[in-house]
Amino acid sequence: MRIAVVGSRNYKKRRIVEFTLSRLFAEGDELISGGAAGVDTWAADWADEHGYESTIFKAEWDLYGKAAGMLRNTDIVTSCDILIAFWDGKSKGTMDSYKKAQKQKKVTMLCVWKDDEGTSV
């Protein structure tokens, strides 16, 4: 399976990300991600440490300007079978990926953590 892991740069719960990946990844799975700071980087580090293949879609800011992030999200979603989104309750990019995956009828999982309220769902 090709499992996309995306997340808000402000998401603070690295342990939750790593725990979730440890429960969902199986032999032969591949990580798909966007290479951004935070969740994307933690997921790539985790995959590397545990011997999983990774494909990282970096946003091409110089080429596409402000649209680069959303275009990268489309590439991630199109390339995955499953999408796991770790959302801070605010990030437009993470929610963009999640909604695109749902629209494409991908299997999705949304983990929400709201820093201001201290709420974890």
Legacy VTK file of the C-alpha trace (Angstrom):
# vtk DataFile Version 3.0
C-alpha trace
ASCII
DATASET POLYDATA
POINTS 121 float
0.000 0.000 0.000
1.085 3.553 -0.633
0.276 5.493 2.528
0.331 9.291 2.427
1.101 11.070 5.676
0.455 14.800 5.746
0.165 17.283 8.549
0.123 20.776 9.869
3.533 22.291 10.539
2.232 23.342 13.972
1.089 19.841 14.974
3.053 19.126 18.156
2.422 15.444 18.870
5.338 13.596 17.252
4.753 10.568 19.505
1.180 10.263 18.234
2.405 10.399 14.630
5.036 7.715 15.223
2.645 5.511 17.227
0.013 5.747 14.478
2.519 4.826 11.771
3.818 1.895 13.817
0.292 0.488 13.983
-0.683 1.064 10.352
2.407 0.272 8.282
3.091 -3.313 7.228
5.830 -4.983 5.221
5.898 -3.662 1.662
4.084 -0.401 2.406
5.508 2.863 1.097
5.332 6.346 2.598
4.152 9.227 0.419
4.640 12.715 1.856
5.382 16.351 1.106
8.669 16.933 2.886
7.453 19.918 4.922
8.679 20.611 8.448
6.870 18.804 11.257
4.620 15.830 10.496
5.939 15.232 6.958
9.552 15.170 8.147
8.769 13.055 11.230
6.986 10.512 9.027
9.894 10.372 6.562
12.373 9.928 9.425
10.217 7.172 10.934
9.904 5.369 7.576
13.672 5.548 7.031
14.405 4.247 10.545
12.029 1.305 10.024
13.127 0.360 6.493
10.140 1.603 4.495
10.462 3.123 1.036
9.495 6.789 0.747
8.430 9.104 -2.034
8.580 12.783 -1.143
6.754 15.373 -3.247
8.366 18.733 -2.534
6.440 21.892 -3.343
8.023 23.777 -6.254
7.611 27.286 -4.848
9.969 28.932 -7.370
8.063 27.456 -10.298
4.436 27.703 -9.108
4.485 30.408 -6.425
1.621 30.339 -3.912
-0.102 27.503 -5.801
2.840 25.128 -5.252
1.604 23.684 -1.965
-1.853 22.825 -3.237
-0.415 21.358 -6.464
1.930 19.203 -4.380
-1.060 18.057 -2.316
-2.791 16.895 -5.490
0.287 14.853 -6.458
0.403 13.262 -2.997
-3.283 12.332 -3.025
-3.212 10.994 -6.584
-0.229 8.781 -5.706
-1.581 7.202 -2.515
-4.016 4.450 -1.568
-4.551 5.729 1.987
-4.134 9.232 3.423
-3.482 9.972 7.094
-3.796 13.659 8.005
-2.563 15.109 11.307
-4.377 18.439 11.564
-4.034 21.315 14.026
-7.579 22.502 13.367
-6.365 25.447 11.263
-4.020 24.391 8.454
-5.581 24.913 5.044
-2.990 22.723 3.317
-3.580 19.663 5.481
-7.340 19.996 5.120
-6.911 20.482 1.354
-5.135 17.124 1.124
-7.746 15.428 3.297
-10.677 16.766 1.250
-8.993 15.863 -2.043
-8.440 12.312 -0.782
-12.072 11.993 0.270
-13.216 13.328 -3.095
-11.076 10.671 -4.813
-12.661 8.053 -2.501
-9.347 7.195 -0.862
-9.272 5.596 2.564
-8.682 8.505 4.953
-7.879 9.065 8.607
-7.968 12.485 10.286
-6.167 13.058 13.601
-7.037 16.447 15.109
-5.082 18.281 17.772
-6.016 21.845 18.656
-3.208 23.598 20.501
-5.231 26.572 21.782
-7.932 24.468 23.403
-5.586 21.694 24.483
-7.993 19.266 22.881
-6.795 16.049 21.319
-9.164 13.923 19.232
LINES 1 122
121 0 1 2 3 4 5 6 7 8 9 10 11 12 13 14 15 16 17 18 19 20 21 22 23 24 25 26 27 28 29 30 31 32 33 34 35 36 37 38 39 40 41 42 43 44 45 46 47 48 49 50 51 52 53 54 55 56 57 58 59 60 61 62 63 64 65 66 67 68 69 70 71 72 73 74 75 76 77 78 79 80 81 82 83 84 85 86 87 88 89 90 91 92 93 94 95 96 97 98 99 100 101 102 103 104 105 106 107 108 109 110 111 112 113 114 115 116 117 118 119 120
